[in-house]
């Protein structure tokens, strides 16, 4: 399974595209827990997702 396939599965299940890194990572984790994907597929997908979805900087608190 690759990034496009997991995004398609997400879209089929929820009827919208994942907007954030966390949405897709959570869905991928759920697929792994439910034995829909293997550990090797899970690890590869996490790498692909983290590369494809840039992490935005968290806002800092100013005093």
C-alpha positions as CSV (number, residue, x, y, z in Angstrom):
1,X,0.0,0.0,0.0
2,X,1.2,3.5,-0.8
3,X,0.3,7.0,0.1
4,X,-2.3,7.4,-2.7
5,X,-4.0,4.2,-1.7
6,X,-4.3,5.1,2.0
7,X,-5.7,8.6,1.0
8,X,-8.2,6.9,-1.2
9,X,-9.3,4.5,1.6
10,X,-9.7,7.5,3.9
11,X,-11.8,9.3,1.3
12,X,-14.0,6.2,0.8
13,X,-14.6,5.9,4.5
14,X,-15.1,9.5,5.5
15,X,-16.2,11.1,2.2
16,X,-13.6,13.9,2.4
17,X,-9.9,14.2,2.0
18,X,-7.6,14.4,5.0
19,X,-6.7,18.0,5.7
20,X,-3.9,17.4,8.2
21,X,-1.1,15.1,9.0
22,X,-2.8,13.9,12.1
23,X,-6.0,12.9,10.4
24,X,-4.1,10.6,8.0
25,X,-1.7,9.3,10.6
26,X,-4.6,8.4,12.9
27,X,-6.4,6.6,10.1
28,X,-3.3,4.7,9.2
29,X,-2.8,3.7,12.8
30,X,-6.3,2.5,13.0
31,X,-5.8,0.4,9.8
32,X,-2.8,-1.2,11.4
33,X,-4.6,-1.9,14.7
34,X,-7.4,-3.5,12.8
35,X,-5.0,-5.6,10.8
36,X,-5.9,-4.0,7.5
37,X,-2.2,-3.3,6.9
38,X,1.0,-5.0,8.0
39,X,3.6,-3.4,10.3
40,X,5.9,-3.0,7.3
41,X,3.2,-1.2,5.4
42,X,2.4,1.0,8.4
43,X,6.0,2.0,8.9
44,X,6.4,2.9,5.2
45,X,3.2,4.8,5.1
46,X,4.2,6.9,8.2
47,X,7.4,7.8,6.5
48,X,5.5,8.8,3.3
49,X,2.9,10.8,5.2
50,X,5.4,12.7,7.2
51,X,7.3,13.6,4.0
52,X,4.2,14.6,2.1
53,X,2.5,16.6,4.8
54,X,4.8,19.3,6.1
55,X,4.5,20.0,9.8
56,X,3.6,23.6,10.4
57,X,5.2,25.4,13.3
58,X,3.1,25.7,16.4
59,X,2.3,29.2,17.5
60,X,4.5,30.4,20.4
61,X,3.1,32.1,23.4
62,X,4.5,35.6,24.0
63,X,4.5,37.2,27.4
